[in-house]
Amino acid sequence: MLRETGERRVTVKHYKSEGKVVFMPTRVTRLWLKSRSMDFSIFCLCLTNVILLAGSACGLQITSTGPTSIEKASGETVKLDCQFTLSAEDSGPLDIEWSLQPSDNQKEEKVLIVYSGDRAFEHYYEPLKGRVHFNSPDPKNGDASMNIMGLKATDTGTYQCKVKKVPGIGSRKFLLTIMVRPSKPKCYAEGQTYAGKDMVLRCSSVEGTQPLQYIWERTTGNKLIPPLAVLDPVGGTMSLRNATEAASGTYKCIAKNRVGTEECSVEVNITQPPNNAGTIAAVVICILLFLILLALLLFCFCRARNKKKYEKEIAYEIREDVPPPKSRVSTARSFTSVGSQRSSLGSMSPSNLHEYTKTQYDKIPSEEYEKPPSQAPIPAPSRMAGPNLSRMGAIAVMIPAQNRDGSIV
């Protein structure tokens, strides 16, 4: 811009940087302003004219100045801002296109949503179908921004807004990163909760975009972490060395990343260790009683077994002092003698019964009534069991009974 003065020409230079017009007065201009004490309002008017002239010369411009790197949590909604202005020279049809840039340059970009011919087309990309639309119902008014609802981790990528109205063309890119909030962590204690022992408090979230950080806090008592506690913010552990009863209380673990936090609590109760002497004594006594009872059962079993074996041997024992049984010959002879006497007695008449007196009965020879030659009394034979007699070869014989007179009954 040139401004004529009475003494010299003043030159005002400007240039365009990232879509912005920057005013840079020359050395001559600064000297002139200083020397002439030019009014400030006149100088601002000059700058406004410069900016308007520069804008008209550049045509279509993307005017959004917000951040191009955006981080959002899954489930949220994001607005990718893309405002634009047109110039009088932009006379062609207005086309707006949003696309997802591939991470590999060899692949083609994926068109997401398009505005052309005064109509919006929002069903190009199947993964975003029903979740993407223009922010303005009429984008031709200068708002080409796009909204994405129900964000997912798979929506992470580079998005490009491209506005074209021949001969003007403008574009803007966004790097969108979708992060997952930490899931509700699980808190628990490991180790013995006795004074003087070591124990560990653990906290862990199953889901969540890294890096995850774990913070332990005490919510009861003096709310101070024990001085001997060792914290691991990455692993989510808090180690209590040589724990004391003063460490008892409720502890809270907070799992956090750049898009959210979750927490859980655990109760810690440190007590004195129990006296185990009585328990050990009771266990020893129970073991001894069990051993004594087992020994007693074994003794009774062995004794009953030996007694049964002894009785079995006695049942089959053969006594040496028992006389052997009579042979068949002597037994038959005895039966013949008795039979002859019975027949003779049967033939007697009452008249000659006086001849058979007791003296005659005594004269009847019988081996069964003879006394042994030895004067020593013979002990009465003991009864022998039937099986023993069978083993000795004895035969069962029926002996007829006799009365005192010798008659067979």
C-alpha positions, 0 to 999 in steps of 0.5 A: 500500500502506498500513501502519498505525503508532502515529503516522501512516499511511505510503503507498507509491506505485508505477507501471508503466513499459514493463512494469516496476513502479517503486517510488517512496516518498513524502516521508512514507515517507522521513521515517518510515523515517528517524525510525523506523529501520525494519528493512530486511528489513521494507521489502523485504517490503513492496516484494515485496508491491507487485510481486506485487499490481501483476503480478496486476492487469496480466494477461498480460505480455511479460517479454523484455528483450533488444535489439529491433534485431538484426544478423546475417550471412547464413547464420547462425541468429537467435533472436527472444526472446519470453517471457511470463507469464500471470495468473489472469485470463487464461482464454481460449485461448492464441494466438501469432502471428509476423508480418512487418510491411510497410515500406509501411503500405498493405500487409498483414502476412505471417503466418509461424508460428502456435500455436493449439489446442495445435498449431504451424503453420509453413508460412504464408510460402513464403520462410521455409518449412522455415527457421522454427520455435518455439524451444520444443516447447511454447510454452504454457509461456511461451516464444513465441520464434522461430528463423530458420535460414539467414538471407538478405539478403531476410530483413531486416525488422520482425518482431512477436510477438503473444501473446493469452489473453483478456483479456490481450494482449501483443506485441513487435517486432524489427528484423532486419537481415541483412548479407553478409560480405565476399567474399575480396578480390583483391589486386594491384599496379599500376605499375612495381616499380622504385626511384624509381617510383610504384606502387599496391596494390589490394584489392577485395571483390566482395560484402559489405554496406556500409560496407566498410573496407579495412586494409593491413598489412605482414607481413614485415620491420619490419612498418611501412607505408612512411612515404610510403604513402597509404592509402584505407580506402574504396577499398582502395588503398595508393599507394607514392610514390617507392618504394625497395627498403626497401618490398619485402615481403609486404602483407596487406589485410583487408576488413571490415564489421560482421559479418565479415572476409576478407583477401588478400596480395600480394608486392612486390619493388622492384628497381633499374631495368635499364641500357637503353643496351645494349638501345637500341644492339642495337636500333639495330644491328639496324635498320641491318643490316636497312636495309643488307640491304634496300638490297642486295636492291633493288640486285641486283633493279634490276641483274638487271632492267636486264641482262635488258632490255639483252639483249632489245634486243640480240637485236632490233638490226639491224646496218648493216654487214651486206649485204642478202640476195640477191633471188629473181631473182639466186638463180633465175638462179644456180640456172639457170646451175648447172643448165645446166652440170650438164646439159652436164657430164652429156652429155660423154663421156670423150673430150672431158673434156680440153676442160674444164680448170681454166681453163675452170672459171675462165671460168664467170661467177658473180656469187657468186665475183666480187670486189668492185671495192674493194681493201679487205677486206670484213669477214666478215658476222656471223651474224644471227638468224632473226627479224631476217632474217624482219623484213628480208623474207628467204626461206629458200632451199636452196642446193646444195653444189658441189665444187671443180670446180664440180660440184653434189653 
